[in-house]
Amino acid sequence: MTDPLHTELLEIAQEAARRAGALLRDGRPADLAVAATKSSPIDVVTEMDIAAEKLITTLIADRRPDDGFLGEEGASGDGTSGVRWVIDPLDGTVNYLYGLPTWAVSIAAEQDGEIVAGVVEIPMRGESYHAVRGGGAWATGAWEGTRALACRPAPPLDQALVSTGFNYVTEVRTRQAEVAARLVPLLRDIRRGGSAAVDLCDVAVGRLDGYYERGLHPWDLAAGDLIAREAGALTGGRPGERPSHALTIAATPGVFEPLQRLLEDFEAWR
């Protein structure tokens, strides 16, 4: 049976993600510009990232004033309830800046250090993904009703479609390109979508066999990792480790271990 608290947290996350997604979709100015940069001049923040995070944190704080926050655009605080919200108000900012559709709102609720509920809203697809720990993963979209998610049956690795992403720091992305060049001849193909949250949901819904990336932050992966796992995917980082900034992997069982071995051999975390 699902913990009533987790259900409450999910419902709040769904409302906040839905409202933020609508703001980002309908409120995008025609002259949208870069408001700030982060790790490098090409790692950007727009005014809409900031507005979406403010909407999310205000809504959650109104409902649960004792909770903490960890947000990409600066929301931070431990709270006193044992619950912390891990928020990426706009995952895929560069896509959004250029008018590309692959971006998402990602909101996860963490209780005592474990992610217990997560939502990824993908407005330009008209899709919303959610999961509660132990309760499976679900989505709404162009199909009728709410769909229970299940990752794809595992193909041989050389028939696996795998996605990845690239860092915005030049020396890191150069190394990532070297790893991808070694990996692509061993797979069906590699995709690069530009949003970790969307890629993780695509593993969950069966559009990808696997996904990996170096350099993710907790807000990039918290909700999507839970959704992928609840859909039956395996997730992790380097062997024996959880997903982390060093390396994040999510893949259908049967693809996960050989992909992880190759990434370890290629030192994808370096």
KEKE-3310 file (N, C-alpha, C; in steps of 0.2 Angstrom, whole numbers, plus 5000, padded with zeros to 4 digits):
npx = (5004:5003:5011:5002:5008:5017:5009:5002:5013:5016:5005:5005:5017:5013:5004:5011:5021:5013:5008:5019:5024:5014:5016:5029:5027:5016:5020:5032:5042:5043:5055:5065:5079:5096:5098:5108:5123:5131:5141:5149:5151:5141:5132:5117:5105:5088:5076:5064:5067:5070:5058:5049:5054:5052:5038:5035:5042:5035:5022:5023:5029:5018:5009:5016:5025:5036:5045:5060:5071:5080:5085:5088:5090:5093:5085:5085:5087:5085:5074:5062:5054:5059:5057:5062:5062:5067:5072:5071:5067:5067:5072:5083:5086:5094:5088:5075:5077:5081:5069:5066:5058:5061:5061:5058:5049:5055:5051:5055:5051:5060:5062:5070:5082:5079:5072:5055:5044:5040:5039:5039:5036:5032:5029:5028:5026:5015:5014:5015:5024:5025:5029:5028:5038:5039:5027:5025:5027:5020:5010:5003:4997:4996:4990:4975:4969:4978:4994:5002:5019:5032:5049:5058:5059:5075:5087:5100:5116:5122:5111:5105:5097:5103:5104:5113:5121:5130:5142:5144:5156:5171:5183:5177:5166:5174:5180:5169:5164:5174:5172:5159:5162:5169:5159:5148:5150:5147:5134:5116:5113:5116:5108:5105:5097:5095:5089:5090:5080:5070:5076:5077:5064:5060:5067:5060:5047:5050:5055:5069:5083:5093:5102:5115:5126:5138:5141:5129:5117:5109:5096:5094:5091:5084:5069:5067:5075:5069:5057:5061:5066:5055:5048:5054:5067:5085:5096:5110:5128:5145:5152:5143:5139:5128:5118:5126:5135:5147:5144:5129:5118:5105:5095:5087:5085:5098:5103:5109:5120:5131:5132:5136:5149:5156:5157:5164:5176:5180:5182:5172:5168:5178)
npy = (4994:5011:5024:5036:5049:5050:5049:5061:5070:5067:5072:5086:5089:5085:5095:5107:5105:5104:5117:5125:5120:5124:5138:5140:5135:5143:5156:5159:5172:5180:5186:5180:5179:5176:5176:5173:5165:5149:5136:5138:5150:5145:5138:5140:5151:5156:5170:5163:5151:5155:5161:5150:5141:5149:5149:5136:5134:5143:5138:5125:5128:5135:5125:5116:5121:5118:5110:5107:5113:5110:5117:5120:5133:5140:5139:5134:5125:5117:5113:5107:5095:5083:5081:5085:5095:5092:5101:5104:5117:5119:5108:5106:5119:5125:5119:5125:5138:5139:5136:5122:5107:5098:5098:5100:5100:5095:5088:5081:5073:5070:5060:5059:5057:5048:5047:5048:5051:5057:5068:5071:5083:5086:5097:5101:5089:5085:5076:5068:5062:5051:5044:5034:5028:5011:5010:5008:5016:5029:5037:5050:5055:5057:5045:5036:5039:5034:5027:5013:5011:5002:4997:4993:4976:4968:4970:4963:4970:4976:4980:4990:5005:5020:5034:5050:5064:5080:5089:5106:5112:5114:5105:5094:5090:5087:5075:5067:5066:5058:5046:5043:5041:5029:5021:5021:5012:5000:4999:5000:5013:5030:5043:5061:5070:5081:5084:5077:5073:5070:5060:5050:5047:5042:5030:5024:5023:5015:5020:5021:5011:5013:5025:5036:5047:5059:5071:5075:5084:5083:5088:5086:5072:5067:5064:5058:5047:5039:5037:5029:5018:5013:5009:4997:4998:4997:5007:5016:5020:5021:5004:4997:5008:5022:5032:5047:5063:5059:5048:5043:5030:5023:5009:4996:4980:4968:4976:4985:4981:4976:4989:4997:4991:4993:5007:5009:5003:5012:5023:5033:5041:5050)
npz = (5000:4996:5004:5013:5014:5004:4993:4995:4993:4979:4973:4975:4969:4956:4953:4954:4944:4933:4932:4931:4919:4910:4912:4906:4893:4888:4891:4886:4880:4864:4862:4870:4880:4886:4903:4913:4915:4919:4922:4911:4897:4888:4895:4900:4908:4908:4910:4911:4917:4930:4934:4933:4943:4954:4954:4957:4970:4978:4977:4983:4996:5001:5003:5011:5022:5030:5024:5015:5002:4986:4973:4955:4951:4963:4974:4991:5006:5021:5029:5041:5042:5037:5024:5008:4993:4977:4963:4946:4937:4923:4913:4900:4895:4885:4873:4875:4874:4861:4855:4853:4856:4866:4882:4899:4915:4931:4946:4962:4977:4992:5005:5021:5014:5003:4987:4985:4978:4961:4947:4930:4919:4902:4892:4878:4872:4877:4887:4903:4917:4931:4947:4962:4975:4975:4969:4955:4939:4929:4916:4907:4891:4873:4871:4877:4893:4908:4907:4912:4915:4906:4904:4889:4882:4884:4871:4861:4865:4853:4846:4853:4857:4862:4873:4876:4884:4884:4892:4897:4898:4890:4890:4896:4888:4877:4881:4883:4870:4864:4871:4866:4853:4853:4858:4849:4838:4843:4846:4842:4839:4844:4852:4856:4866:4874:4886:4902:4910:4902:4894:4903:4906:4893:4893:4902:4896:4885:4873:4872:4874:4883:4893:4896:4906:4910:4923:4929:4940:4956:4954:4940:4938:4949:4949:4936:4937:4947:4941:4930:4936:4943:4932:4929:4924:4926:4936:4939:4943:4942:4944:4957:4963:4966:4954:4949:4950:4944:4935:4927:4924:4915:4910:4901:4909:4905:4896:4904:4912:4902:4896:4906:4909:4898:4898:4910:4906:4896:4904:4906:4916:4918)
capx = (5000:5006:5011:4998:5012:5020:5003:5001:5019:5015:4999:5008:5022:5010:5001:5017:5024:5008:5007:5026:5024:5010:5019:5034:5024:5012:5023:5038:5042:5046:5062:5068:5086:5099:5098:5114:5127:5133:5148:5152:5146:5136:5128:5113:5099:5084:5071:5059:5069:5069:5050:5046:5056:5048:5031:5035:5043:5029:5016:5025:5029:5011:5006:5020:5030:5041:5049:5066:5072:5086:5083:5094:5091:5095:5081:5089:5085:5084:5067:5062:5050:5062:5055:5065:5060:5073:5068:5073:5061:5067:5078:5084:5086:5096:5082:5069:5080:5081:5062:5066:5052:5063:5062:5054:5049:5056:5051:5055:5051:5065:5061:5075:5087:5077:5067:5049:5039:5043:5035:5042:5031:5035:5023:5028:5024:5008:5015:5017:5026:5025:5030:5029:5042:5035:5020:5026:5028:5014:5011:4997:4999:4992:4986:4969:4970:4984:4997:5007:5025:5037:5054:5058:5063:5082:5090:5107:5119:5123:5104:5102:5097:5106:5105:5118:5121:5136:5143:5145:5163:5174:5187:5173:5163:5178:5181:5163:5164:5179:5169:5154:5165:5171:5154:5143:5150:5145:5127:5112:5114:5116:5104:5107:5090:5096:5086:5091:5074:5066:5079:5076:5057:5060:5069:5054:5041:5052:5058:5076:5085:5097:5104:5120:5128:5142:5140:5122:5116:5103:5089:5093:5090:5080:5062:5067:5078:5064:5052:5064:5067:5048:5046:5058:5074:5090:5099:5116:5133:5150:5150:5142:5137:5121:5119:5130:5138:5152:5141:5123:5116:5098:5094:5083:5089:5101:5108:5112:5127:5136:5134:5140:5155:5160:5158:5169:5182:5181:5183:5167:5168:5184)
capy = (5000:5017:5028:5042:5055:5050:5051:5069:5073:5067:5076:5092:5089:5085:5102:5112:5103:5106:5124:5127:5118:5129:5145:5139:5134:5148:5162:5160:5178:5179:5189:5176:5180:5173:5180:5172:5158:5145:5133:5141:5154:5141:5135:5147:5152:5162:5173:5158:5146:5158:5162:5143:5139:5153:5147:5129:5134:5146:5133:5120:5131:5137:5118:5112:5126:5115:5106:5110:5113:5110:5119:5122:5140:5143:5137:5130:5125:5110:5112:5103:5090:5077:5081:5090:5095:5092:5104:5107:5120:5119:5104:5107:5126:5127:5118:5130:5145:5139:5134:5115:5104:5093:5101:5097:5102:5089:5089:5075:5073:5066:5059:5056:5055:5044:5050:5044:5053:5061:5070:5075:5086:5087:5101:5101:5082:5084:5070:5069:5055:5051:5038:5034:5023:5005:5010:5008:5022:5030:5043:5052:5058:5057:5039:5037:5037:5034:5021:5010:5011:4996:4998:4988:4970:4969:4968:4962:4977:4979:4982:4994:5012:5023:5041:5053:5071:5082:5094:5113:5113:5111:5099:5088:5088:5084:5068:5064:5064:5052:5040:5041:5039:5022:5017:5020:5006:4994:5000:5001:5020:5035:5049:5066:5074:5088:5084:5071:5071:5067:5054:5045:5045:5038:5023:5021:5022:5011:5024:5020:5005:5015:5032:5037:5054:5062:5078:5077:5086:5079:5090:5083:5065:5064:5062:5053:5040:5035:5034:5023:5012:5010:5006:4991:4999:4997:5013:5016:5024:5016:4998:4997:5015:5025:5038:5053:5068:5056:5045:5041:5025:5019:5005:4990:4974:4965:4981:4989:4978:4977:4996:4999:4988:4997:5014:5008:5002:5018:5028:5038:5046:5054)
capz = (5000:4995:5010:5011:5013:4997:4988:4995:4990:4972:4970:4975:4963:4949:4952:4953:4937:4928:4932:4929:4912:4907:4912:4901:4886:4886:4893:4883:4876:4858:4862:4875:4880:4892:4909:4916:4913:4925:4922:4905:4893:4884:4900:4901:4912:4905:4914:4912:4922:4937:4935:4934:4950:4959:4955:4960:4977:4981:4978:4988:5002:5004:5005:5016:5024:5034:5019:5012:4994:4982:4966:4951:4951:4969:4980:4995:5013:5024:5032:5048:5041:5034:5017:5004:4986:4972:4958:4940:4934:4916:4911:4893:4894:4878:4869:4876:4871:4853:4852:4852:4860:4871:4888:4904:4922:4935:4953:4966:4984:4995:5012:5024:5010:4998:4983:4986:4973:4956:4942:4925:4914:4895:4889:4871:4870:4880:4892:4910:4920:4938:4951:4969:4977:4976:4966:4948:4935:4925:4912:4903:4885:4867:4872:4881:4900:4911:4905:4917:4911:4907:4899:4883:4883:4882:4865:4862:4865:4847:4844:4858:4855:4869:4872:4881:4884:4884:4897:4894:4899:4884:4891:4898:4882:4872:4883:4882:4863:4863:4873:4862:4847:4854:4860:4844:4833:4847:4847:4836:4837:4849:4852:4860:4866:4877:4893:4906:4913:4896:4892:4908:4905:4887:4895:4906:4892:4880:4867:4872:4878:4888:4893:4901:4905:4915:4925:4931:4947:4959:4951:4934:4938:4954:4947:4931:4940:4951:4936:4926:4941:4944:4926:4928:4922:4931:4936:4944:4941:4941:4947:4964:4965:4963:4949:4953:4945:4940:4930:4928:4918:4916:4905:4902:4911:4900:4892:4909:4914:4897:4894:4912:4908:4892:4901:4915:4902:4892:4908:4904:4922:4919)
cpx = (5004:5006:5007:5002:5015:5015:5002:5007:5018:5010:5001:5013:5019:5007:5006:5020:5019:5008:5014:5026:5020:5013:5025:5032:5021:5015:5029:5038:5046:5054:5066:5076:5089:5100:5104:5117:5129:5140:5152:5148:5141:5131:5123:5107:5094:5079:5066:5061:5068:5062:5047:5048:5053:5041:5031:5036:5038:5023:5017:5025:5023:5008:5010:5026:5036:5046:5055:5066:5079:5084:5089:5095:5092:5091:5085:5087:5083:5077:5068:5057:5053:5060:5059:5063:5066:5070:5072:5068:5061:5073:5078:5083:5088:5091:5077:5071:5079:5074:5062:5061:5055:5066:5057:5054:5050:5056:5051:5055:5056:5063:5067:5081:5086:5072:5061:5044:5043:5039:5040:5037:5034:5030:5023:5026:5017:5009:5017:5018:5027:5026:5030:5033:5038:5029:5020:5026:5022:5014:5004:5000:4994:4987:4980:4971:4977:4988:5002:5013:5029:5042:5054:5061:5070:5084:5097:5110:5120:5116:5101:5102:5098:5106:5110:5117:5128:5136:5144:5152:5167:5178:5183:5169:5167:5179:5175:5162:5168:5175:5163:5156:5167:5165:5149:5144:5148:5137:5123:5113:5114:5112:5106:5101:5091:5093:5087:5085:5070:5069:5077:5068:5056:5063:5063:5048:5043:5054:5065:5077:5090:5099:5110:5123:5133:5141:5133:5122:5110:5097:5088:5090:5085:5073:5063:5070:5073:5059:5055:5064:5060:5045:5050:5065:5079:5094:5105:5122:5139:5148:5149:5140:5130:5123:5122:5132:5144:5150:5134:5121:5109:5097:5090:5087:5092:5105:5112:5120:5132:5137:5138:5148:5159:5161:5163:5176:5184:5182:5178:5166:5173:5184)
cpy = (5006:5021:5035:5049:5055:5052:5059:5072:5073:5071:5084:5093:5089:5092:5107:5111:5106:5114:5127:5126:5123:5136:5145:5139:5140:5155:5164:5167:5177:5182:5186:5177:5176:5178:5179:5166:5155:5142:5136:5146:5151:5137:5140:5146:5157:5164:5168:5153:5149:5159:5155:5141:5143:5151:5140:5130:5138:5142:5128:5123:5133:5130:5115:5117:5124:5111:5110:5110:5113:5111:5121:5129:5144:5142:5132:5131:5118:5108:5108:5097:5083:5076:5086:5089:5096:5095:5106:5110:5120:5115:5104:5114:5128:5125:5123:5136:5145:5137:5127:5112:5100:5096:5099:5100:5095:5091:5082:5077:5068:5066:5056:5053:5051:5047:5045:5046:5058:5062:5073:5077:5088:5091:5100:5094:5081:5078:5072:5062:5056:5044:5039:5028:5016:5005:5010:5015:5023:5036:5044:5056:5058:5051:5041:5034:5037:5027:5019:5009:5004:4997:4992:4981:4971:4966:4966:4969:4980:4981:4987:5002:5016:5030:5044:5060:5073:5088:5101:5116:5110:5105:5093:5085:5084:5076:5064:5062:5059:5046:5038:5039:5031:5018:5016:5014:5000:4994:5000:5009:5024:5041:5054:5071:5081:5089:5077:5068:5067:5060:5048:5042:5041:5031:5020:5019:5017:5014:5023:5014:5007:5022:5032:5045:5055:5069:5080:5079:5082:5081:5088:5076:5063:5061:5057:5047:5036:5032:5028:5017:5008:5007:4999:4992:4998:5004:5012:5021:5020:5010:4999:5003:5017:5030:5044:5057:5064:5052:5042:5036:5023:5015:4999:4984:4970:4970:4985:4987:4979:4984:4999:4997:4992:5004:5014:5007:5008:5024:5034:5043:5051:5060)
cpz = (5000:5002:5008:5011:5006:4992:4989:4992:4982:4969:4970:4970:4956:4948:4950:4946:4932:4927:4929:4921:4908:4906:4906:4894:4884:4887:4890:4878:4869:4858:4868:4875:4886:4897:4913:4913:4920:4924:4916:4901:4889:4889:4903:4906:4909:4911:4916:4917:4929:4938:4937:4941:4955:4960:4958:4968:4981:4982:4983:4995:5005:5007:5011:5018:5028:5030:5017:5005:4992:4975:4962:4951:4957:4975:4984:5002:5015:5026:5038:5047:5039:5027:5013:4996:4982:4965:4952:4936:4926:4914:4903:4891:4887:4873:4869:4873:4864:4850:4850:4857:4866:4877:4893:4911:4926:4942:4956:4973:4987:5003:5016:5019:5004:4994:4983:4981:4968:4950:4936:4920:4908:4891:4882:4868:4872:4884:4899:4913:4927:4941:4958:4971:4978:4973:4959:4945:4930:4921:4908:4896:4879:4868:4876:4888:4902:4910:4911:4912:4912:4902:4894:4885:4880:4876:4866:4862:4858:4843:4848:4856:4862:4868:4877:4880:4885:4889:4893:4895:4894:4885:4893:4892:4877:4874:4882:4874:4861:4865:4869:4855:4847:4855:4854:4839:4837:4848:4841:4834:4844:4848:4857:4860:4869:4884:4896:4908:4908:4894:4897:4907:4898:4888:4898:4901:4886:4873:4867:4876:4883:4888:4898:4900:4911:4917:4927:4938:4949:4955:4944:4933:4943:4952:4941:4933:4943:4946:4932:4930:4942:4938:4924:4925:4928:4931:4941:4941:4939:4945:4954:4967:4962:4958:4953:4947:4941:4934:4932:4922:4920:4910:4906:4905:4905:4896:4898:4910:4908:4895:4900:4911:4903:4895:4906:4911:4898:4897:4907:4910:4922:4915)
residu = (MET:THR:ASP:PRO:LEU:HIS:THR:GLU:LEU:LEU:GLU:ILE:ALA:GLN:GLU:ALA:ALA:ARG:ARG:ALA:GLY:ALA:LEU:LEU:ARG:ASP:GLY:ARG:PRO:ALA:ASP:LEU:ALA:VAL:ALA:ALA:THR:LYS:SER:SER:PRO:ILE:ASP:VAL:VAL:THR:GLU:MET:ASP:ILE:ALA:ALA:GLU:LYS:LEU:ILE:THR:THR:LEU:ILE:ALA:ASP:ARG:ARG:PRO:ASP:ASP:GLY:PHE:LEU:GLY:GLU:GLU:GLY:ALA:SER:GLY:ASP:GLY:THR:SER:GLY:VAL:ARG:TRP:VAL:ILE:ASP:PRO:LEU:ASP:GLY:THR:VAL:ASN:TYR:LEU:TYR:GLY:LEU:PRO:THR:TRP:ALA:VAL:SER:ILE:ALA:ALA:GLU:GLN:ASP:GLY:GLU:ILE:VAL:ALA:GLY:VAL:VAL:GLU:ILE:PRO:MET:ARG:GLY:GLU:SER:TYR:HIS:ALA:VAL:ARG:GLY:GLY:GLY:ALA:TRP:ALA:THR:GLY:ALA:TRP:GLU:GLY:THR:ARG:ALA:LEU:ALA:CYS:ARG:PRO:ALA:PRO:PRO:LEU:ASP:GLN:ALA:LEU:VAL:SER:THR:GLY:PHE:ASN:TYR:VAL:THR:GLU:VAL:ARG:THR:ARG:GLN:ALA:GLU:VAL:ALA:ALA:ARG:LEU:VAL:PRO:LEU:LEU:ARG:ASP:ILE:ARG:ARG:GLY:GLY:SER:ALA:ALA:VAL:ASP:LEU:CYS:ASP:VAL:ALA:VAL:GLY:ARG:LEU:ASP:GLY:TYR:TYR:GLU:ARG:GLY:LEU:HIS:PRO:TRP:ASP:LEU:ALA:ALA:GLY:ASP:LEU:ILE:ALA:ARG:GLU:ALA:GLY:ALA:LEU:THR:GLY:GLY:ARG:PRO:GLY:GLU:ARG:PRO:SER:HIS:ALA:LEU:THR:ILE:ALA:ALA:THR:PRO:GLY:VAL:PHE:GLU:PRO:LEU:GLN:ARG:LEU:LEU:GLU:ASP:PHE:GLU:ALA:TRP:ARG)
# end
